[in-house]
Amino acid sequence: MVTLAIRVVSYAALAYLLLPLVVLIGASLTATSFLAFPPQGLTLSWYGRMLGDPTYVAAFATSTMLATAATLLAILLAVPAALAIARFAFPGRDTLSAVLMSPLILPHVVLGAALLQYGTAIGLTRSFAALLVGHVVIIMPFVLRAVLPQLTDEQRSLEEASADLGAGPLATFFLVTLPQIRSGIVSGGIFAFISSWINVELSIFNTTAQLTTIPVKLFNYVQYTIDPTIAAVSSITILVAAVVIVVLDLTVGLDVLSERR
């Protein structure tokens, strides 16, 4: 009886989470010029309108390139930082950790304004590089926070054993350390990519009419127009996220996320 009740609650929770997606996709198929659910007629014209608009295509491309590049850079920076914080005792270690984690609690609007002012002083504004720097700053803590718990004392013993057997630092990292922290890198990378993809508050400070991300594009669009194009764009975004998860499962394997830490 208890098992049945748990299953019912689980299915109800799942249905509650999926319902907004059903409404969103349904609204993107309506034949009316306004958002409506249930859809009044079925049409794919709003998807065609979105794909036929070069500004939406460019925004999708920018968001994809930006999120991918920012996630890769965040991983390349967060993993060495995590190793330094976990493996070495040095003055200011706790302060460094707090500073690197601070974007998790600081409002992104504040960070965006600060980066814009600093970028203006050094000539790094309104460009892909400026967006990339800002996104790396805000998503790096996700990777760092996911990798740090993986660097346990037991793992350090394995690294020392590897060194005792004659393996060099690079061989020890790639053959011993990296497999142990892989689940942290994957999970942190997923959160980092999603956070970069959906960010509006920081991105809006360094976008232009020619260089904009899809969340900023939608933010500007809904200020003047509300039509099913918004639902179509959002549905495509959900599809992209689903494709990314499937690709990760086929290449890396999402079972690494359930590995014991």
Number of C-alpha atoms within 10 A of each C-alpha: 6 7 8 9 10 11 12 12 12 12 12 12 12 11 12 11 11 11 11 11 15 15 15 19 20 21 26 30 25 24 18 17 11 15 21 19 15 12 17 15 10 13 14 12 16 22 20 12 13 18 14 11 11 11 18 19 14 16 20 21 15 18 22 18 16 22 26 19 16 27 28 16 18 26 24 13 15 26 21 12 18 21 15 14 18 19 13 10 10 9 8 10 14 12 10 13 17 12 11 18 19 14 18 14 8 11 13 19 15 13 18 22 16 15 22 21 15 13 16 12 10 8 12 18 19 19 15 17 13 19 27 21 17 23 28 23 19 27 28 28 24 26 26 26 18 22 27 20 13 21 19 14 11 9 16 15 11 14 19 12 14 18 14 10 9 10 15 11 12 10 14 18 15 11 14 17 19 15 13 20 22 18 24 27 26 21 18 25 24 19 18 26 23 15 17 26 24 16 19 20 16 24 23 21 22 23 19 12 7 10 17 25 30 25 22 21 19 18 14 12 14 11 8 7 12 13 18 26 24 21 23 25 22 19 20 15 17 14 12 13 16 12 12 13 15 14 13 14 13 10 9 13 14 17 9 17 15 9 12 8 14
